């Protein structure tokens, strides 16, 4: 098991000194360009996948990369509003991934009475159906979450004003490939 204290010591000794100037700027400035909404899955690390530096991404991670439909009052909704209306992000990415446990539970219609909060949370997947493969469900869920996101007033205003773009991604853990979903069943390469 990774020793967190040793990891912190290594960061302070080996990483922080080489990025001290960056962290000095970040201490007084918080202006990320992208809101990245991804899964809580430990195998999907947004900063690693996008090769981003500290301060470039505002990250929300939830089981199944789910976005509650507005006006659900929770931390995800508040964080989306903050990123768009206060920080002024110019891009939102909703990123699903291969082998997602939340989507597997839905696809297989797993019994979740032992995890009632998870069962309640998964309702945010909306109309994505059980009985389909996880590979089919993951991109369908990303599109459903983009639809939920579009109903957030701060997002709708910024998109209408031309200040914000929104896109969906599917990350394949085994290959590192990212498929960009545009809602019309065509895929393209991600732009950074």
C-alpha positions as CSV (number, residue, x, y, z in Angstrom):
1,X,0.0,0.0,0.0
2,X,1.2,3.5,-0.9
3,X,2.4,5.3,2.2
4,X,0.7,8.7,2.1
5,X,3.1,10.4,4.5
6,X,6.1,9.2,2.4
7,X,4.3,10.6,-0.7
8,X,3.8,14.0,1.0
9,X,7.5,14.1,2.0
10,X,8.5,13.2,-1.5
11,X,6.3,15.9,-2.9
12,X,7.7,18.5,-0.5
13,X,11.3,17.4,-1.2
14,X,11.2,16.5,-4.9
15,X,8.2,18.1,-6.7
16,X,7.4,21.4,-4.9
17,X,10.8,23.0,-5.2
18,X,10.7,22.6,-9.0
19,X,7.2,24.1,-9.1
20,X,7.7,26.7,-6.4
21,X,7.1,29.6,-8.8
22,X,3.9,28.1,-10.1
23,X,2.6,27.5,-6.5
24,X,3.5,31.0,-5.6
25,X,1.3,32.3,-8.4
26,X,-1.5,29.9,-7.5
27,X,-1.5,31.1,-3.9
28,X,-3.1,34.3,-5.0
29,X,-4.8,33.4,-8.3
30,X,-7.4,30.7,-9.0
31,X,-8.4,30.8,-12.7
32,X,-8.8,27.3,-14.1
33,X,-9.8,27.2,-17.7
34,X,-11.7,23.8,-17.6
35,X,-14.2,22.2,-15.3
36,X,-13.6,18.5,-15.5
37,X,-16.4,16.3,-14.2
38,X,-15.2,12.8,-13.9
39,X,-15.8,9.6,-12.0
40,X,-14.5,9.0,-8.5
41,X,-12.7,5.8,-9.8
42,X,-9.1,5.9,-8.5
43,X,-7.9,4.7,-12.0
44,X,-9.1,7.9,-13.7
45,X,-6.9,10.8,-12.7
46,X,-7.9,13.9,-14.6
47,X,-4.7,15.8,-14.2
48,X,-2.7,12.8,-15.3
49,X,-5.0,12.0,-18.3
50,X,-4.9,15.6,-19.5
51,X,-1.3,16.3,-18.6
52,X,-2.5,19.3,-16.7
53,X,-0.6,21.4,-14.2
54,X,-2.0,22.5,-10.8
55,X,-4.5,25.3,-11.3
56,X,-5.5,24.3,-14.8
57,X,-8.5,22.1,-14.0
58,X,-11.4,22.6,-11.6
59,X,-12.3,19.0,-10.8
60,X,-15.5,17.4,-9.7
61,X,-15.4,13.6,-9.1
62,X,-18.6,11.6,-8.5
63,X,-19.5,8.0,-8.7
64,X,-20.4,7.4,-12.3
65,X,-19.5,11.0,-13.3
66,X,-23.1,11.9,-12.6
67,X,-24.4,15.5,-12.8
68,X,-27.6,16.1,-10.9
69,X,-30.3,17.9,-12.9
70,X,-30.9,21.4,-11.8
71,X,-32.2,22.5,-9.2
72,X,-30.8,19.6,-7.1
73,X,-29.2,21.3,-4.2
74,X,-26.0,19.5,-3.5
75,X,-22.2,20.0,-3.7
76,X,-22.0,19.0,-7.3
77,X,-24.6,21.6,-8.4
78,X,-22.9,24.3,-6.2
79,X,-19.5,23.4,-7.6
80,X,-20.7,23.7,-11.2
81,X,-22.3,27.1,-10.5
82,X,-19.1,28.3,-8.8
83,X,-16.8,27.1,-11.6
84,X,-19.0,28.7,-14.3
85,X,-20.4,31.9,-12.7
86,X,-17.5,32.8,-10.3
87,X,-14.3,31.3,-11.8
88,X,-15.4,31.8,-15.4
89,X,-14.2,28.5,-16.8
90,X,-14.5,28.4,-20.6
91,X,-14.8,24.7,-21.0
92,X,-16.6,21.8,-19.3
93,X,-15.7,18.2,-19.9
94,X,-17.9,15.3,-18.6
95,X,-15.7,12.2,-18.7
96,X,-16.9,8.7,-18.4
97,X,-14.6,5.6,-18.5
98,X,-14.3,2.0,-19.4
99,X,-15.1,-0.5,-16.6
100,X,-17.1,2.0,-14.5
101,X,-18.4,0.4,-11.4
102,X,-21.5,2.6,-11.3
103,X,-22.4,1.9,-14.9
104,X,-21.7,-1.8,-14.4
105,X,-24.2,-1.8,-11.5
106,X,-26.8,-0.2,-13.7
107,X,-26.1,-2.3,-16.7
108,X,-26.3,-5.5,-14.7
109,X,-29.3,-4.3,-12.7
110,X,-27.4,-5.1,-9.5
111,X,-29.3,-5.2,-6.2
112,X,-28.1,-2.2,-4.2
113,X,-30.2,-2.4,-0.9
114,X,-26.9,-2.7,1.0
115,X,-25.8,0.7,-0.4
116,X,-28.9,2.8,-0.3
117,X,-27.1,6.2,-0.8
118,X,-25.4,4.8,-3.9
119,X,-28.7,3.5,-5.2
120,X,-30.2,7.0,-4.6
121,X,-27.2,8.7,-6.3
122,X,-27.5,6.5,-9.4
123,X,-30.9,7.9,-10.1
124,X,-29.0,10.8,-11.6
125,X,-28.1,8.5,-14.5
126,X,-31.7,9.2,-15.7
127,X,-33.1,7.2,-18.5
128,X,-29.9,5.2,-19.2
129,X,-31.2,1.6,-19.3
130,X,-30.1,-1.6,-17.6
131,X,-29.7,-4.7,-19.7
132,X,-27.2,-3.1,-22.1
133,X,-23.5,-3.6,-22.1
134,X,-21.3,-1.4,-20.0
135,X,-19.5,-0.3,-23.2
136,X,-22.8,0.9,-24.5
137,X,-24.0,2.4,-21.2
138,X,-20.8,4.5,-20.5
139,X,-21.2,6.9,-23.5
140,X,-25.0,7.0,-23.2
141,X,-24.5,8.1,-19.6
142,X,-22.0,10.8,-20.6
143,X,-24.6,12.1,-23.0
144,X,-27.3,12.0,-20.3
145,X,-25.0,14.0,-18.0
146,X,-24.4,16.6,-20.7
147,X,-28.2,16.9,-21.0
148,X,-28.4,17.4,-17.2
149,X,-25.6,19.9,-17.3
150,X,-27.4,21.9,-20.0
151,X,-30.2,22.6,-17.6
152,X,-28.0,24.4,-15.1
153,X,-28.8,28.2,-15.5
154,X,-25.2,29.3,-15.2
155,X,-24.1,26.8,-17.8
156,X,-27.0,27.7,-20.2
157,X,-26.2,31.4,-19.9
158,X,-22.5,31.0,-20.5
159,X,-23.1,28.6,-23.5
160,X,-25.6,31.1,-25.0
161,X,-23.2,34.0,-24.6
162,X,-20.5,32.0,-26.3
163,X,-18.3,32.0,-23.2
164,X,-18.4,28.2,-22.6
165,X,-18.1,25.0,-24.5
166,X,-19.3,21.7,-23.2
167,X,-18.2,18.2,-24.3
168,X,-18.3,14.6,-23.3
169,X,-15.4,12.2,-23.2
170,X,-15.0,8.5,-22.7
171,X,-11.6,7.4,-21.4
172,X,-10.5,3.8,-22.1
173,X,-8.4,2.8,-19.1
174,X,-6.7,-0.1,-20.9
175,X,-5.5,1.8,-23.9
176,X,-5.4,5.4,-22.8
177,X,-7.6,6.4,-25.7
178,X,-10.1,9.2,-25.3
179,X,-13.2,9.4,-27.5
180,X,-15.0,12.7,-27.7
181,X,-18.7,12.5,-27.9
182,X,-20.5,15.3,-29.7
183,X,-24.0,14.0,-29.3
184,X,-24.4,13.0,-33.0
185,X,-22.8,9.6,-32.8
186,X,-19.5,10.8,-34.3
187,X,-16.2,10.7,-32.6
188,X,-13.3,13.1,-32.8
189,X,-9.9,13.6,-31.1
190,X,-9.9,15.7,-28.0
191,X,-8.5,19.2,-28.3
192,X,-6.6,20.8,-25.5
